[in-house]
Amino acid sequence: MVAAAPPRVSYAGIATRGIALAVDSALANAIVILIAALLALIGSLVGDLRPEWLVTLLAAAGWLTLLVGYFTLFWSTTGQTPGMRLMRLRVVTFGGERVHFFRALIRVVFLGLCIIPLGAGFLPVLFDERRRGCHDLVARTVVVYVPVELP
C-alpha cells in the first residue's frame, strides 16, 4: 500500500500579503478614528484636557496599543486578521502550528520595524523560498494560503 503524498504547502506572496495588510491597517485605523471621535465628543462636553502634549501622547499611545492588540489578538486566536481572511491567508509557525500570543506579539513588533525603512523588511519575501519577511524570520512564522473548503 502506497502512502499518499503530504499536501503541498502554498506560501503567500508579497502582493496578497500587502493587500491583506492594507485592508487590516485601514480597518484598525477606522476603529481608532471612531474611538477618537467619541472621545473628542466627550471632551467637548466636559472641557479640554491640558496640557496639549499630554493629549498627543495619550492619543499616540492609544493608537499604538490598538494596532498592536488588533494584530496580536487576531493572529494568536484565529491565525487570520480580517484582511488575511479576505485574501485566504493564515499565519502559522514553521511547524504549521497555531501562533501563540507571545510569538504574535514579537511578529507585530518586528512588522512595524520592517515598515519603518520604507518597507525594506519585506524584501526577503521576494527571494526566500517560503516567502518570509524579516518579521516572519524573527518570529519563526510563515504565511500560507488557506485551502478552499468545498461544500
C-alpha positions as CSV (number, residue, x, y, z in Angstrom):
1,M,0.0,0.0,0.0
2,V,1.5,3.3,-1.1
3,A,1.1,6.2,1.3
4,A,-0.4,9.4,0.0
5,A,1.9,12.3,-0.5
6,P,1.6,15.1,2.0
7,P,-0.3,18.1,0.7
8,R,1.9,20.8,-0.8
9,V,2.1,24.0,1.3
10,S,1.5,27.1,-0.8
11,Y,3.2,30.2,0.7
12,A,1.7,33.6,0.3
13,G,3.4,36.2,-1.8
14,I,4.1,39.8,-1.4
15,A,1.0,41.1,-3.3
16,T,-1.6,39.2,-1.4
17,R,0.1,39.9,1.9
18,G,0.3,43.6,1.0
19,I,-3.4,43.7,0.2
20,A,-4.2,42.0,3.4
21,L,-2.0,44.4,5.4
22,A,-3.6,47.4,3.7
23,V,-7.1,46.2,4.5
24,D,-6.2,45.5,8.1
25,S,-4.4,48.8,8.5
26,A,-7.5,50.7,7.1
27,L,-9.8,48.7,9.4
28,A,-7.7,49.2,12.5
29,N,-7.3,52.9,11.8
30,A,-11.0,53.3,11.2
31,I,-11.6,51.9,14.6
32,V,-9.1,54.3,16.1
33,I,-10.8,57.2,14.3
34,L,-14.2,56.2,15.7
35,I,-12.9,55.9,19.2
36,A,-11.1,59.3,18.9
37,A,-14.2,60.9,17.6
38,L,-16.2,59.6,20.5
39,L,-13.5,60.8,23.0
40,A,-13.4,64.2,21.3
41,L,-17.2,64.5,21.7
42,I,-17.0,63.6,25.3
43,G,-14.1,66.0,25.7
44,S,-16.1,68.8,24.2
45,L,-18.8,68.3,26.7
46,V,-16.6,68.2,29.8
47,G,-13.8,70.5,28.7
48,D,-10.3,70.3,27.2
49,L,-7.6,68.2,28.7
50,R,-4.5,70.1,29.4
51,P,-1.5,70.2,28.7
52,E,-1.8,69.6,25.0
53,W,1.3,67.4,24.8
54,L,-0.4,65.0,27.2
55,V,-3.4,64.7,24.8
56,T,-1.0,64.0,21.9
57,L,0.9,61.4,24.0
58,L,-2.3,59.6,25.1
59,A,-3.6,59.6,21.5
60,A,-0.4,58.1,20.2
61,A,-0.3,55.5,23.0
62,G,-3.9,54.6,22.4
63,W,-3.3,54.2,18.6
64,L,-0.2,52.1,19.1
65,T,-2.0,49.9,21.7
66,L,-5.0,49.3,19.5
67,L,-2.9,48.4,16.4
68,V,-0.6,46.0,18.4
69,G,-3.7,44.5,20.1
70,Y,-5.6,44.1,16.8
71,F,-2.9,42.1,15.1
72,T,-1.7,40.2,18.1
73,L,-5.1,39.1,19.2
74,F,-6.2,38.0,15.7
75,W,-3.0,36.2,14.9
76,S,-3.0,34.4,18.3
77,T,-6.7,33.4,18.3
78,T,-7.6,32.5,14.7
79,G,-4.3,32.9,12.8
80,Q,-6.0,35.4,10.5
81,T,-6.9,39.0,10.6
82,P,-10.0,40.2,8.6
83,G,-7.7,41.2,5.7
84,M,-6.0,37.9,5.7
85,R,-9.3,36.1,5.8
86,L,-10.4,38.1,2.8
87,M,-7.2,37.1,0.9
88,R,-7.5,33.5,2.3
89,L,-4.2,33.6,4.2
90,R,-3.2,32.3,7.6
91,V,-0.1,32.8,9.7
92,V,1.3,29.7,11.3
93,T,4.6,28.6,12.9
94,F,7.3,26.9,10.9
95,G,5.8,23.6,12.0
96,G,2.4,24.5,10.8
97,E,1.0,25.1,14.4
98,R,-1.1,27.9,15.7
99,V,0.8,31.1,16.6
100,H,0.7,31.8,20.4
101,F,0.3,35.2,21.9
102,F,4.0,35.9,22.7
103,R,5.1,34.9,19.2
104,A,2.3,37.1,17.7
105,L,3.5,40.0,19.8
106,I,7.0,39.6,18.6
107,R,5.8,39.3,15.0
108,V,3.8,42.6,15.2
109,V,6.7,44.5,16.8
110,F,9.0,43.4,14.0
111,L,6.3,44.0,11.4
112,G,6.4,47.7,12.5
113,L,10.2,47.7,12.3
114,C,10.0,46.2,8.7
115,I,7.8,49.0,7.6
116,I,10.0,51.9,9.0
117,P,12.8,51.6,6.5
118,L,10.5,52.2,3.5
119,G,9.3,48.6,3.7
120,A,12.8,47.1,3.2
121,G,12.0,44.4,5.8
122,F,9.6,42.9,3.3
123,L,12.2,42.4,0.6
124,P,13.2,38.9,1.7
125,V,9.6,37.8,0.7
126,L,10.7,38.2,-2.9
127,F,13.8,35.9,-2.5
128,D,13.0,33.4,0.2
129,E,11.7,30.0,-0.8
130,R,9.0,30.2,1.9
131,R,8.3,33.9,1.2
132,R,9.2,35.1,4.7
133,G,9.8,38.7,5.6
134,C,12.2,39.8,8.4
135,H,9.3,39.7,10.9
136,D,8.5,36.1,9.9
137,L,12.1,35.1,10.3
138,V,12.4,36.6,13.8
139,A,9.0,35.2,15.0
140,R,9.6,31.8,13.2
141,T,6.3,32.0,11.3
142,V,5.1,31.6,7.7
143,V,2.0,32.9,5.9
144,V,0.2,30.2,3.9
145,Y,-2.8,30.1,1.7
146,V,-5.9,28.5,3.3
147,P,-7.3,25.7,1.2
148,V,-10.8,26.4,-0.1
149,E,-13.4,24.3,1.7
150,L,-15.7,22.5,-0.7
151,P,-19.4,22.3,0.3
